[in-house]
Structure formats: C-alpha cells, structure tokens
Amino acid sequence: MSEDLLLAPLLESYFRRRLTKQRNATPATVASYRDALRMLILFAAARLRKKPAALALEELDRDLVLAFLDELEEKRNNSVTTRNARLAAIRSFFHHVAAADPASFGVAQRVLTIPIKRTHIEVTYHLTKAEVDTLIAAPDPKTPRGRRDRAFLLFLARTGARVSEATGVNANDLQLERPHPQVLLRGKGRRDRVVPIAKDLARALTSLLSERGIAHHEPRPIFVGARNERLTRFGATHIVRRAATEAVPTKPALADKPISPHIFRHSLAMKLLQSGVDLLTIQAWLGHAQVATTHRYATADVEMMRNGLEKAGIEGNYGARFRPTDAVLQLLNSI
C-alpha cells in the first residue's frame, strides 16, 4: 500500500476538506464523526495490537467494522440508533476514501455495503398541559436559581426548542419589544428558524434579562450555570430532572414518564396537533428537515384517535397491548 494511503493523510483531508469545506458540516456533526472514527481506530488498534498511527487503511475492513458495531451494542450497550449514527460517520469517511484514492475503492466499497440496522419505533411520550404546568411551577421563584429554572422550563415548553437550541440562545436572538415577541433558534444542520414567544415566556425572559443586567442587543447567553457560563446540556438536563423530582408528589404520573428536556418538545408538538395545527406548520416550528419526522406525532396521538372514534359514533367493547500521544489520535483531537 502506498504512503498516500496511511490513515493520517486521509483523515486530515476528510475533516479539513470534505466535511468542513465541501459539505459545510456543522461543528456538532464534525465532532460526532470525529468521535466515531476515534472509537473505531482505538478498537482496531486494540484488536490488531498496533498503535493507531501504524494502522493501514486496508486493515479497517468490513469484518473489523462489523465487529466494532457489534461491540457498541453488546458490550457498550449502545442503542441501535447510536450504532447507526456511528456507522453513518464511518460510511461518510469511506465515501471520501473511495473518491480520494481509486486504489482504495475495493476496501471502501466493502465497508459501504454494511447496512443501516432497522430500529424499533418506540412510543413518543408527551406530557399533559397539567403536567407541563406542574413542572414549570416546581422551581422556587424566590431564588435566582429558581427563577432561572422556571424561565428555562418555560422556554422549552413554549418554543419546543431542542436543548442545544435553548442553551445556545443569546439576548440578541430575542425580539421581546415586538407586539408579537419571537426568538431566533439556531437549529441542526444550520436550519435556523424564528418561532413565536408566548406572553408568559416573554415576561419571564424580560425579568431574567433585567435581573442579570443584560440588554436585548447583547450577544450574551440568556441561560447560564453557577459559574456564569453558558448552560451546558448536562446542566439543562439537571434542571429538568430536579423539577421532575419536586413535581412528582403533586403529579405522581410523572414518575412513570421519561422526563428530559426533549419531552417538552414532544409535548408542544402534540398540543399543536391536537389544536388543529397542520403538520407542515409544526414541521417548520420544530425545525424538522422532513415532514415524515413530524408525522410520528400524528400517529402517536391516541386521544385524537379516540375523539375520532367518538365522532364516528363507533362503540368498542372489546379488550385490547466515551490523552492521546499517538499521531492519528492527536490529529483527531485537533479537529
């Protein structure tokens, strides 16, 4: 194999040119793909008893990649969705390999034949309006932390933002002075969108900005942690789980639901659907790339099905069911 086929040059050209320049991939995508390839290379190095920098491209063959994917599921207990995400990163790299060096086409093509694994479609959990209200009311409004937590929970519930979108919002993304307030959300895949802000959320955000001494035009984060730095995904999840713990005595049913920041997104989508908002509008609101993603809410709403059953006059009485010194790893860490 020629020197050009060493892993380091291929990895560098993949991340520096293909992903960043040619595909204009977001930082989140670059980080996700980097982590997947690092994991594969570490797995191969351990399996072949070599240093990562000594690995040849042809050693990352189909059988090794399949063994890596099996380890993700069987030993790391990764979900099929996570397994497929890692495979997507590997496939993307080998598409680049095939194009960058035709001599590698055979190796790359065999890896590219590995199929995406079918996933089980799980129930889309959502909260009732009363459950959402109970969670929002759980933090203590007499403390700065409690007021921040309430505002953050309101933001999730009223905008349907992904946790990365909510934690990424700056003061200058808000337009609270308008007759109809709105916020700019910076979504996945550079799909930015503007969504409306409800009156109670507008009041909470105005109060929070005033309390923190932030002007509306400043590019400063709205939601911060204890060190006055932008709230992290971990911090956001902690806020939601803390609120859930405090709310369970009032709403015991919350103990049986997978409470996370994302459940507010599901809950808003279901509420919009139940209120008669069409799927294309909900798709635009949530920032889904495809309406098929939004469609799952339509298929998940048992209450709407029940209402349809009643309107049709049909009665049913029947029962029902994770510090490299290696050159290749240093390269990946620098990306």
Rosetta blueprint (number, residue, H / E / L):
1 M L
2 S L
3 E H
4 D H
5 L H
6 L E
7 L H
8 A H
9 P H
10 L H
11 L H
12 E H
13 S H
14 Y H
15 F H
16 R H
17 R H
18 R H
19 L H
20 T H
21 K H
22 Q H
23 R L
24 N L
25 A L
26 T L
27 P H
28 A H
29 T H
30 V H
31 A H
32 S H
33 Y H
34 R H
35 D H
36 A H
37 L H
38 R H
39 M H
40 L H
41 I H
42 L H
43 F H
44 A H
45 A H
46 A H
47 R H
48 L H
49 R L
50 K L
51 K L
52 P H
53 A H
54 A H
55 L L
56 A E
57 L H
58 E H
59 E H
60 L L
61 D L
62 R H
63 D H
64 L H
65 V H
66 L H
67 A H
68 F H
69 L H
70 D H
71 E H
72 L H
73 E H
74 E H
75 K L
76 R L
77 N L
78 N L
79 S L
80 V H
81 T H
82 T H
83 R H
84 N H
85 A H
86 R H
87 L H
88 A H
89 A H
90 I H
91 R H
92 S H
93 F H
94 F H
95 H H
96 H H
97 V H
98 A H
99 A H
100 A H
101 D L
102 P H
103 A H
104 S H
105 F H
106 G H
107 V H
108 A H
109 Q H
110 R H
111 V H
112 L H
113 T L
114 I L
115 P L
116 I L
117 K L
118 R L
119 T L
120 H L
121 I L
122 E L
123 V L
124 T L
125 Y L
126 H L
127 L L
128 T L
129 K H
130 A H
131 E H
132 V H
133 D H
134 T H
135 L H
136 I H
137 A H
138 A L
139 P L
140 D L
141 P L
142 K L
143 T L
144 P H
145 R H
146 G H
147 R H
148 R H
149 D H
150 R H
151 A H
152 F H
153 L H
154 L H
155 F H
156 L H
157 A H
158 R H
159 T H
160 G L
161 A L
162 R L
163 V H
164 S H
165 E H
166 A H
167 T H
168 G H
169 V L
170 N E
171 A H
172 N H
173 D H
174 L E
175 Q E
176 L L
177 E L
178 R L
179 P L
180 H L
181 P L
182 Q E
183 V E
184 L E
185 L E
186 R E
187 G L
188 K H
189 G H
190 R H
191 R L
192 D E
193 R E
194 V E
195 V E
196 P E
197 I L
198 A L
199 K H
200 D H
201 L H
202 A H
203 R H
204 A H
205 L H
206 T H
207 S H
208 L H
209 L H
210 S H
211 E H
212 R H
213 G L
214 I L
215 A L
216 H L
217 H L
218 E L
219 P L
220 R L
221 P E
222 I L
223 F L
224 V E
225 G L
226 A L
227 R L
228 N L
229 E L
230 R E
231 L L
232 T L
233 R H
234 F H
235 G H
236 A H
237 T H
238 H H
239 I H
240 V H
241 R H
242 R H
243 A H
244 A H
245 T H
246 E H
247 A H
248 V L
249 P L
250 T L
251 K L
252 P H
253 A H
254 L H
255 A H
256 D H
257 K L
258 P L
259 I L
260 S L
261 P H
262 H H
263 I H
264 F H
265 R H
266 H H
267 S H
268 L H
269 A H
270 M H
271 K H
272 L H
273 L H
274 Q H
275 S L
276 G L
277 V L
278 D L
279 L H
280 L H
281 T H
282 I H
283 Q H
284 A H
285 W H
286 L H
287 G L
288 H L
289 A L
290 Q L
291 V H
292 A H
293 T H
294 T H
295 H H
296 R H
297 Y H
298 A H
299 T H
300 A H
301 D L
302 V H
303 E H
304 M H
305 M H
306 R H
307 N H
308 G H
309 L H
310 E H
311 K H
312 A L
313 G L
314 I L
315 E L
316 G L
317 N L
318 Y L
319 G L
320 A L
321 R L
322 F L
323 R L
324 P L
325 T L
326 D L
327 A H
328 V H
329 L H
330 Q H
331 L H
332 L H
333 N H
334 S H
335 I L
